[in-house]
Amino acid sequence: MTLATEAGQISNIAFGYMGSKALFTALELELFTILAEGPRTTEALAKDLKIPADALATLLTALCGLGLIASTDEGWVNAPASDAFLVKGAKYDFGDYLRLQVGRQMYGLMDQIEGVVRGKPDEDGTNSYADWFSDAAEARLYSESQHAGSLGPARQLAKMVDLSAAKTLLDVGGGTGAFATTLCTRFPNLKATVVDFPNVAALGERYVAEAGLSDRIRYVAGDGRDDIWPKGQDVILMSYLLSGVPGDAHDALFARAHDHLAPGGTLLVHDFVVEADRTGPTLAALWQLQHLAFTPGGRSHCCASLTDALTGAGFRDVSVESMIPDMTMLAQGRRAPQ
């Protein structure tokens, strides 16, 4: 943690929304995808995009200042990270996740944060994932963009855990199946059940079919907080689940996971988690705050509180380690063998 000492540091925080909107606008224009083809002048880009050159020049200058593109003698070019992560079709592209979910949905929901922190959430606002995903269009926009955002973490999880001896996986709140399909591909003996809201489950079944895994991954449509889970699971995964439900539901979820695991089974919890002294990481803390905006009653977990909660639910050999650096952690706990 670095304490602010200059006015400029405060300005960078206050004006950060400007950079976010510059990025989202560039993604909507597919600017990084065009620049991946080669350098372009402002005039050439304006002609390709059919937009005013003066306005585009202002946007390009802002993107350059943010380090997302660079100016060369031949024209504008992508920064290395933009080529890797913001170009459509790139292996690690998560531009649609940023453009659709963060830019179009979550950005506006941050307007609710003050009321929630004051304990007076907007009665007409979005106050739960269940409320949000009851709208099929909103559920589709969120879920399809989240699929792109979850593939990278899913690949990382597949590297961190050895599920070669597991036969059954339950993914609670598993969305469109990014984690389930990635893990089933990595571990051919694994079969998975994904629990999620009906509008999400319908989308997920399509992704599973496209992955050729319909014979190994099935959906149970419903609220993951309800008792609709199959029992006797070798592995239960909760990825981004805790940050999306009120804190008073966490202990019940852990207790149910312990009950629904086979003896010796493993619980995996992947979420935004901060250090025990609550000094950071900054991104993890900000993501917790963002989820609080539309999950009144949400709980900010640190690695110590998460360890205590899992231990209290009866799990053994509990560990918590970094997964997405400076953003998420992976907790593991084991049900005792009989």
N, C-alpha and C positions, 0 to 999 in steps of 0.2 A: 504494500500500500504506500503510495506517495501522496503526501499532503500538498494541497494547493498552496502556492506561495505567490502567484502572480494573477493579476486581473485577467490576463489572456487565457489562463486555464479555465476560469469561470466562463468566459465568453465561448470557448470551444465547446463546453457542455451546453450552454444556452442556445447556441446556434447550430448544434448538431443536427437538428431536424432539416436544415437546409441541405446538408450533404446527403442525408437519407433520401430526400425528394429528388435530388439530382441523380442519384443512383437508380431509383425506381423509374424515373422518366427515361433514362438511357436504356433501361431494360425493356420498357414498353416500346421504344423505338427500334429495338433489336440492334442498337448501335454497336455493341461489342461483337456481335455475330458478323456484322458487315465489315468491321475493321479487322476481323480475323482473316479476311480474304486478302488483305494488303493495305498499305497506307492510302488514306483518302484526304484530300483537301476539304476545307470547310465548304467550298462551293460545290464540289462533287457530291459530298454527303447531303447537302441541302437539296440538290437536284434528285438524288436517289430517293430521299425520304419525302420529297415534295413539301418541304416546310421552309419558312423564311430563314435566310442565311444569317441575318443579324441575331435572331433569337437562338439559332443553333450555335453560333459563335460564342454566345454567352454561356450556354450549357457546356460546350466543349472546354472552355476556359476553366469552368468550375470543376469539371471532371479531371482536368489536368492538375489543378491545384490539390485535388484529393488523392492524386497518385494513381488514378484508375486508367488514364491514358497518357500518352506523351506526344510532344510535338517534335517532328523531325523535318529535314529538308524536303522529304517527299510527301509529307502530310502527317495526319494523326495516326497513331498506332496504339494498340492495346498494351497495357502493362502486363507482365508475366502472369500475375494472379488473375487478371481479367480474362486472359486467354484460357487459363486452366479452369476457371470456375463460373464464368459468366457468358460463355459462348454456347449457343444451342448445339446439342449433340456432343459436346466435349465429355470425356469420361466422368469428370467430377463436377459437371455443371449443376449448380443449384440456383440458377437465376430465376426460374419459375417460382421456386419457393419464396425467394425474396420479393419478386414482383407481385405475385398473387396473394400469398398469405400475409406476409409482413406488410407489403405496401398497400394492398387494397383492403385488407381486413383488420389486422391487429393494430396498425398505425392509428386508425380512427378510434379504436376501442380504448386507447390510452387516455382519451378525454374523460374516461370514467374513473381514473385512478384517484383523483382528489376526493371524490365523494366516498369511495370505498375506504380510503385511509381514515376519513372522518367518521366512518361507521354509518354513513348515510348513502348507500348505493342508490343509483337512479332506478326507480321502480319500473320505468319503461325501457331500461337499458338491457344489455345482454349480460346476464348474471350467472350463466352456467353453460358448459358444453352441451348439456341436454337441451337447453333452450335454443342455443345456437344451431345445433345440428338437426333440430326438428324441421328446419327449412331445408328442403332438398337441394336448392341451388347453393346455399351457403355451405352446406356439408360437402357438396361436390367441389366447390372452389377451394375450400380449406384442405380437403383430403387429397385431391390431385396434386396440389402444390406441396403438401407435407410429404407425399410419397417421394418426390425428388429430394426433399431435405433430409429424409430418413435413410436413404440408401447408403450414404457415406458412414454414418454412425453404425448402421447394421453391419457393414463390412468390417468396421473396427471391432465390434462386439464378437464377430465370428473369429477374429484373430486372438481375442483375449480369453475366450472360454473354450474348453474342450468338451463338446457334447457328443463325442463319438460313441459313448456307451449309452446315451439316452435314446429312448424310443418315442416319448411323447413330450410335446411342448404345448403349454397354454400361454397365449399372448393376450393379456387383459388390456383392452383399449388399444389393440394392435393396428387400428386404422386400415389402410389398404394393403397391409401385409408385407411392407418393405422388410421388416425384420424376419417375419416368418419365412418368406420366400428365400431370403439370403441365407438364413440358417439351414433351411431344408436343402438348399443347393450345396452348401458346404458339408453337411452331414447327411449322407444318403439314407441312413437308417431311421431318420427322424420324421415323425408325423406331427402336424400342428393343428391346434384349434385356436381360432382368433375370435375374441369377444369384442363387439363394438355395436354402436347404435345402428338401427336398421338402414338408414340412408347411407351410412358408411359401409356397412357390410355388403350392400348391393354393389357398390363400387369395387370393394376389395375382391369380391368373387371374380370380377372381370380381370383384375390384375393377376390373380392367381392362375386363371385360365391361360392368360397370355404367357405366363412363365412355365406353362405345361405342368403345373403342380396340383391340379384340381383333385387328383387321386390321393394326395398326401396332406392337403390343407383344407380344412372346412371352417365355416363361420357359424357362430351362435349370435343371433341378432338380439341386442338388448343393452341395457345399462350395466356396465361392468361392476357396479356397486351392488347389483342384485345377485341373489344366490342362484346363478344360472351356469356356474362353472362345472365342467366334468371333473371327477375325482381321480385320484391315483396317478397324477402327473409326475413325470420324472423331472421336468423343469417348468417353472412358472416365470414368465417375464412381465415386468411392469415398466414400460419405457414411456417417460413423460406422463405417466398416469398421476403421480402424486401432485404435481404442479397444477393439474387440471381439475382436482376435486377438493372440497373443503378439508381442512386439517383434521376435523373431528371424525373423518371417515378413514383416516390412515390406519389406525390400530385395528379396526375391523377388517380392513383389506389384508393386513399382515396375518391376522389370526386365521382368516379364511384360506389364505395361501398355505399356511402351515397345515391346516386340516385337509386341503385338497392335494397336497404333495404325497407321493408314495414315500415310504420310509427310505431315508437316505437321499431324498430328492433335494433339488436346489432352487432357491428363489433368487432371481436376478432383478435388481431395481436400478434402472438407469434414469437419471433426472438431473435437474439443475440443483446442485448442492454446493454450499459454501463451506469455508474452513470453520473449524470449531470456534476460533476467536472472532469470527464474523468480520474480518477485515477484507474479505474478498473470496474468490476472484470477482472482479467488477462485472464481467459479463454474466456470470452465474447469478449474481445478486440482481442485476437489471432484468434478467429473464424471469426471476421469481417475482419481481415487482410488476412486470408486464402481465403475467398470468393472474396476479392478484386483481388487476383491473376488471377482469370479467369472471373472477372466481372469488367473490366475497367470502371471507372465512378461510381463505387459503393459508397454508402454513409454510414458512420458509425453513427448510431443513438444512442443518449443518451436518458435517460428517459424524459428529459425536451424537447428536440427537437421533440421527438415522440408525446408528449402531445400537443405541440404547433401545429404540423402538423394535428393532428386529430381534434383539436379545430378549426383550420382554415378551415377545410373541412366541418364544421357545426355540428360536433358531440358534444353531451352533456354528462355530468357526466363521463368525461374521467378519467381513473385511470390506473396506471402502477404498477405492482407488480412482485416480483420474481416468476419464475416458476421452471426451473431447477436451483438449487442454484449455484450462481457464474457463470452462463453461459447464461441463457435466461430469458426474462421477458415476461409477458403477459399484453398487453394493451387492455382495453375495452372502447368502446364509444357507445353511444346510439343516434339513430336518433329520433328527437322529434316526439311525437305522434301528430296526426292531431286533 
